Amino acid sequence: MTYEGAALEAAGLDMKYGRSSNHVLRDCSFRLPTGRICALVGANGAGKSTLLALASGLLRPAEGTIRMLGGTPAEVRERFAYVAQSKPLFPQLTVAETLRLGAELNPRRWDQAAAERIAYNDGPEPGARIRKLSGGQRTRVALALAFGKRAELLLLDEPMADLDPLARQRLTGALMAETVEHGTTIVMSSHVIAELEGACDYLFLLGSGRMRLAGECDEILAAHRRLTGMQGEFGQHTVIEERGAGRGRTALVRPNGDTDAGSWDVEEPSLEEVLLAHLRNPDAPDLRTRSATPAPRLEAAV
Amino acid sequence: MIEFRIDRRSGVATYLQIVQQTKQALRLGLLEPGDRLPTAREVVEATAINPNTVLKAYRELEREGLVEARRGLGTFVRKSLVGAATGSPLGRELTEWMRRAHTTGLDRESVAALFQAALDEEFPEGEQ
């Protein structure tokens, strides 16, 4: 089997904090092809931040392997960037000084023009001190550092949480524009599904410690249908969620075979519908597309 | 330059919205042969959608012979669709049909339903 390159690949990840018997991640395996913009979604406490911290090498998994850009996180440190939810920056520096620090710390890779495009477009003045910035402006500066570094993989933890809707739209637009030329891979976590739907072409749904859905948004959508009809049951199809609809029943299913065979009204669900149905039904079976499945050698290494 | 409006709630796939808006602009004469479409970078910067979505839309328009990509220069309109629109004989017949529907006492929703049913029968979904 041949694979296009993987930006991020993990097998058998296991993680818990302290002596708690609660595993945040448990036998979590996934793969992200390069050049994708991936939404990492899940309920509060599902382990989104833990997963990103593991990928960045800030945390070490109790068990399992994680590979990025063909190496371990430590080996490829120069080529990826991680922006934590708290957007850590030096409060006493100005924006311009912060960017200069970025340039000094990444001497061979730094792209000042890209950093300035993200930092200053309807953002703060170069001379403004970080501690005086609004949450949204801090977000811009933190992302500017990540882009200035010319990272091939960006790990962004709730990047847009501090932003108003207009600033979100502008900053997402700026991120997408930067990725056009460089084919940057992005993973961004969020629980606002709608904001990710247009920008992302790949999806990870984290729940119960594992990847419940993983793959191309198109393929995940294509694997689900909403069936509505008078029949009480939905035949051979895998039911994710069902409820009454007047005198009949309606269900979100993963079709096994032809959906025209029954006398149902067949609709294509939206991505948000699919995600919410899975969040409400933790026992629904997992779905991982081919490109989201780690290479056998990685699984064998566990 | 045309600017695309993306409506996430419309239920129409994002790439199709770009295709449809381009065709509408071609029908209305807002875009003519030789005009340049915005680059993928310009579109994603303005709309915050995924770059691959724009490329998919442009490939579709190219496949239909409406635009062409010129290496290093951009994507340009090849063909006009003016004439397929309101002023044409077909357009006039449709207006006349609407008028008859109106005088027989049909309301707007019933006319829309009739039109949609005929449209679906003649142009099944998924067919280009």
Chai-1 contact restraints between the chains, C-beta under 6 A:
chainA,res_idxA,chainB,res_idxB,connection_type,confidence,min_distance_angstrom,max_distance_angstrom,comment,restraint_id
A,I37,B,N50,contact,1.0,0.0,6.0,A-B,restraint_1
A,Q169,B,A48,contact,1.0,0.0,6.0,A-B,restraint_2
A,T172,B,A48,contact,1.0,0.0,6.0,A-B,restraint_3
A,G173,B,E45,contact,1.0,0.0,6.0,A-B,restraint_4
A,G173,B,A48,contact,1.0,0.0,6.0,A-B,restraint_5
A,M176,B,V44,contact,1.0,0.0,6.0,A-B,restraint_6
A,M176,B,P51,contact,1.0,0.0,6.0,A-B,restraint_7
A,A177,B,R41,contact,1.0,0.0,6.0,A-B,restraint_8
A,A177,B,V44,contact,1.0,0.0,6.0,A-B,restraint_9
A,A177,B,E45,contact,1.0,0.0,6.0,A-B,restraint_10
A,V180,B,A40,contact,1.0,0.0,6.0,A-B,restraint_11
A,V180,B,R41,contact,1.0,0.0,6.0,A-B,restraint_12
A,V180,B,P51,contact,1.0,0.0,6.0,A-B,restraint_13
A,G198,B,R8,contact,1.0,0.0,6.0,A-B,restraint_14
A,G198,B,T14,contact,1.0,0.0,6.0,A-B,restraint_15
A,G198,B,I49,contact,1.0,0.0,6.0,A-B,restraint_16
A,A199,B,A48,contact,1.0,0.0,6.0,A-B,restraint_17
A,A199,B,N50,contact,1.0,0.0,6.0,A-B,restraint_18
A,D201,B,N50,contact,1.0,0.0,6.0,A-B,restraint_19
A,D201,B,N52,contact,1.0,0.0,6.0,A-B,restraint_20
